[in-house]
């Protein structure tokens, strides 16, 4: 009977050790999961910020092109009027 009790105690000690190790692994996994979630949020925020920056850069470029086109048009009209004005 004592041998059986000793065997049961050994098995229970092994089970407790395994449960503790499993708990530690789960804690590590939870930490990694939280870190990954934080990194994903930071990446998403940075992507939105970059998208806005690129949109404004595109708007500025279009404004510069439009301004150059207007200036060229004014120069052409001015030259045309100088040539054709008596």
Secondary structure, 3 states (H helix, E strand, C coil): CHHHHHHHHHHHHHHHHHHHHHHHHHHHHHHHHHHHHHHHHHHHHHHHHHHHHHHHHHHHHHHHHHHHHHHHHHHHHHHHHHHHCC
